[in-house]
Each structure stands twice: as structure tokens, then as C-alpha cells.
Amino acid sequence: MKYLLIILFFIPICLYSENSVFDDVYIGSDIEYVLRLKNGDLLTGYIVEIINHPEEGEGIKFDTQIGIATVYANQIVEIFEKKEYYRHSHRIFLLPTADPIGNDHFIGAFELMFFYAGIGIGDWLSMTGGRSVIPFLPSEQQITVGNIKFSAPEFAIDTTGLSFGLAGGINMAFLNHDNRFVHYYGSATINFETTSITGSVFYKAGSADYYLLDIDNSIYDVIYPDGSFGIGMGIDTEISSRHGLHFIGELWNSDVNKPTNSGVLLGLRIFNSNFSADFGVSFFMQPFVAPFASFVVTPF
């Protein structure tokens, strides 16, 4: 019995001593990491070397934009690859990019009146869906949206971090229960070191040309011909002077034969690995200007 207690006492100590915060890191310039320190600071860079100090213990030489810093394990709260820190590359604002959702499953709210969620299966299938909860509208007048996206394997263009991806999918929306809109689309995304640029084309199919939209007992005529081609472009770029801040922008045209069916969205995204908040302004050719906001949680 005495020896059993001794073994049980030393097993946790041995396990603890074998685990290191640097066990799964890669030394070199191929993978960029983010360090979250106990004082709240964030450092971005590359791990040059793992060291051991007789007093401070295990640490790393970390190559940042301002030089090589020595950081010890007892100063670090989290360490992860930079691509895992930014978990929102699968979308710009409304525009889906070619990047898959992957493991970045999310729950979100658009304008606090439209709730949606997204999941990924591997790095090839992404599914999102949502429904509005506009207070003064009955259920049959709400908006429902679903989207399925298939992403091809991303491939590197060169050794500087430049990569290219392609995706295609189908989107279905109901504006009121009786008005169905179906779009097939394709997206191409180029990822630079701190910026991604996406281009998209979409085709309206499988629905009517003329709609009656019922909103709070008022009827509106909507003409959106079947067979219309639309285009979209988007940019998502890191503001390098600040961690956790991106500029996002989108340009939309729902029918290339009608330049007036265009809109522009410009905004900022504040984020960390568990949450993001988008704020901006949208401009339409009618003319019409409106603010937009979106909040997303990535709890998994």
C-alpha cells in the first residue's frame, strides 16, 4: 500500500514535467506564431530557438518585427499559429471566400435581428444558415437563408506565404415564405501575408422573375430576372499597427446588366480567437446609406 501511494504521488509530477508549452511548435521561418503573455501583450513572429535558463526555465528566441526577443514559458498564457488566431477568413462580411470554415464553427448575429451559424466538415465542406427575428414581422414575413460551399485544396504560389484557393456553392434565401431566391456561385481567393482578395460570380436560377414582398402589411414589387449574373469583390486586410483589427470591404452587383443594382460595404473587424465584431457603413446606388454590424462567437 505504501508503494502504491508513492507511485500515485509521483505520476502527476512526472506527467507535468514531461509536458511543455513548446512541445508542438515548429522552429524556423515557415510558421508564424502568436504569443499571448500574462501581462496581456500579444507578440507575432517566428520561433528561432528553444532555450533553457538555469533560473527562468524553458523559453524561446522569438523573431518579431522589432527584433529577436527572449520569452520564457512562465510568461506565456497561450501560443498558437497565427492562422488559428484569425478564425474568420472563410467570409469577408456577406461575401464567402474560397477558404473553408474548417474547425472554426461559429454562431453569429447580424444587426441583432438575424441569427445565423456555420459549421465545417474537414477543409472541403462549409454550411451556414440563419433566420431573422425582426420584432414587428410575423413568422411568414421573416427572412431565411442557407448556404453550402465546397472548397478545393489551397495551394501555395511561392514561398512567401502567397496562396490561392477556389470554391463553389449554392445559396438559397426566402424573403417571406413565398419568395424563394436560389444562386449558384464560384469564388476565388488570393491570400497574401496580411491581406486576402476575393472575387465571386453568381447566377440566379430556379425561381421567378417577379416577386411581391410583404412587409408589415405593405406590398413591394421586386423584379429580379431568372438567369441574372452578378459579381462580388472583397478585401480583408490586417491593420498592421494593431493586433486584432482588420479592414473589410465588399463590392456587390446583383445583375451585371443593371449597374444601379450595386452596393459597397466598408468596415472594421475587431476580433480575437473566440469573438469578432464588425462595424461599418453600406452604400447603394439608389441612393441609400445604412450602418451595419455583426457579432460572431467561435466557441469551439
Backbone hydrogen bonds, N-H to C=O, Kabsch-Sander energy under -0.5 kcal/mol:
donor,donor_aa,acceptor,acceptor_aa,energy
5,L,1,M,-2.0
6,I,2,K,-1.8
7,I,3,Y,-2.3
8,L,4,L,-2.5
9,F,5,L,-1.8
10,F,6,I,-1.9
11,I,7,I,-1.9
13,I,9,F,-0.6
14,C,10,F,-2.5
15,L,11,I,-2.6
16,Y,12,P,-2.5
17,S,13,I,-2.3
18,E,14,C,-1.4
19,N,15,L,-1.2
23,D,20,S,-1.7
25,V,22,F,-1.0
28,G,26,Y,-0.5
28,G,47,I,-2.4
33,Y,45,G,-3.4
34,V,80,F,-3.0
35,L,43,L,-3.0
36,R,78,E,-2.5
37,L,35,L,-0.6
37,L,41,D,-2.7
38,K,75,Q,-2.2
40,G,37,L,-1.9
43,L,35,L,-2.3
45,G,33,Y,-2.2
46,Y,63,D,-1.9
48,V,46,Y,-0.6
48,V,61,K,-3.2
49,E,61,K,-1.1
51,I,59,G,-2.8
53,H,57,G,-2.5
57,G,53,H,-1.8
59,G,51,I,-2.5
60,I,71,V,-2.9
61,K,49,E,-2.8
62,F,60,I,-0.6
62,F,69,A,-3.7
63,D,46,Y,-3.3
63,D,61,K,-0.5
64,T,62,F,-0.8
64,T,67,G,-2.7
67,G,64,T,-1.2
69,A,62,F,-3.2
69,A,67,G,-0.6
71,V,60,I,-2.4
71,V,69,A,-0.6
73,A,58,E,-2.8
75,Q,72,Y,-2.2
76,I,73,A,-1.3
77,V,36,R,-3.4
78,E,36,R,-1.5
80,F,34,V,-1.8
82,K,32,E,-3.0
84,E,81,E,-1.3
85,Y,81,E,-0.8
85,Y,82,K,-0.8
86,Y,82,K,-1.6
87,R,85,Y,-0.9
91,R,88,H,-1.3
92,I,95,L,-2.4
97,T,90,H,-1.7
104,D,101,I,-2.4
105,H,103,N,-1.2
106,F,118,G,-2.3
107,I,297,V,-2.2
108,G,116,Y,-3.5
109,A,295,F,-2.4
110,F,114,F,-3.6
111,E,109,A,-0.6
111,E,293,A,-2.5
113,M,110,F,-2.0
114,F,110,F,-1.2
115,F,131,R,-2.1
116,Y,108,G,-2.1
117,A,129,G,-2.3
118,G,106,F,-2.2
119,I,127,M,-2.6
120,G,102,G,-0.5
121,I,125,L,-2.9
122,G,120,G,-0.5
124,W,121,I,-1.2
125,L,121,I,-1.7
126,S,149,K,-2.6
127,M,119,I,-2.7
128,T,147,N,-2.4
129,G,117,A,-2.1
130,G,145,V,-2.6
131,R,115,F,-2.3
132,S,143,I,-2.7
133,V,113,M,-3.3
137,L,134,I,-1.7
141,Q,138,P,-1.8
142,Q,139,S,-1.5
144,T,174,F,-1.9
145,V,130,G,-2.6
146,G,172,M,-2.6
147,N,128,T,-2.7
148,I,170,I,-2.3
149,K,126,S,-2.8
150,F,168,G,-3.4
151,S,124,W,-2.4
151,S,149,K,-0.5
152,A,166,L,-2.8
155,F,164,F,-2.2
157,I,162,L,-2.6
158,D,162,L,-1.0
161,G,158,D,-0.6
163,S,191,N,-2.0
164,F,155,F,-2.3
165,G,189,T,-2.3
167,A,187,S,-2.2
168,G,150,F,-2.2
169,G,185,Y,-2.4
170,I,148,I,-1.9
171,N,183,H,-3.1
172,M,146,G,-2.6
173,A,181,F,-2.8
174,F,144,T,-2.8
175,L,179,N,-2.1
176,N,142,Q,-1.6
176,N,174,F,-0.8
177,H,140,E,-2.2
179,N,176,N,-0.7
180,R,178,D,-0.8
181,F,173,A,-3.2
183,H,171,N,-2.9
184,Y,203,Y,-2.3
185,Y,169,G,-2.4
186,G,201,V,-2.3
187,S,167,A,-2.9
188,A,199,G,-2.5
189,T,165,G,-2.3
190,I,197,I,-2.6
191,N,163,S,-2.5
191,N,189,T,-0.5
192,F,190,I,-0.6
192,F,195,T,-3.9
196,S,236,D,-2.5
197,I,190,I,-2.3
198,T,234,G,-2.5
199,G,188,A,-2.5
200,S,232,G,-2.8
201,V,186,G,-2.1
202,F,230,G,-2.2
203,Y,184,Y,-2.9
204,K,228,S,-2.5
205,A,182,V,-2.3
211,Y,222,V,-2.8
213,L,211,Y,-0.6
213,L,220,Y,-3.1
214,D,212,L,-0.6
215,I,213,L,-0.7
215,I,218,S,-2.9
218,S,215,I,-1.2
220,Y,213,L,-2.3
222,V,211,Y,-2.4
224,Y,209,D,-2.3
224,Y,222,V,-0.6
227,G,204,K,-2.6
228,S,225,P,-1.2
230,G,202,F,-2.9
231,I,253,N,-2.0
232,G,200,S,-2.4
233,M,251,L,-2.3
234,G,198,T,-2.4
235,I,249,G,-2.5
236,D,196,S,-2.2
237,T,247,F,-2.5
238,E,194,T,-2.8
239,I,245,L,-2.4
240,S,238,E,-1.0
242,R,239,I,-2.3
245,L,242,R,-0.7
246,H,269,R,-2.4
247,F,237,T,-2.9
248,I,267,G,-2.4
249,G,235,I,-2.2
250,E,265,L,-2.6
251,L,233,M,-2.8
252,W,263,G,-3.0
253,N,231,I,-2.1
254,S,261,N,-2.1
256,V,229,F,-2.6
258,K,255,D,-2.5
261,N,258,K,-2.3
262,S,260,T,-1.3
263,G,252,W,-2.2
264,V,283,F,-2.9
265,L,250,E,-2.5
266,L,281,V,-2.3
267,G,248,I,-2.6
268,L,279,F,-2.8
269,R,246,H,-2.9
270,I,277,A,-2.8
271,F,244,G,-1.8
272,N,275,F,-2.6
276,S,296,V,-2.3
277,A,270,I,-2.7
278,D,294,S,-3.1
279,F,268,L,-2.4
280,G,292,F,-2.1
281,V,266,L,-2.5
282,S,290,A,-3.4
283,F,264,V,-3.2
284,F,288,F,-2.6
285,M,262,S,-1.7
288,F,284,F,-1.5
290,A,282,S,-2.2
292,F,280,G,-2.3
294,S,278,D,-1.9
295,F,109,A,-2.3
296,V,276,S,-2.5
297,V,107,I,-3.2
298,T,274,N,-2.0
300,F,105,H,-0.6
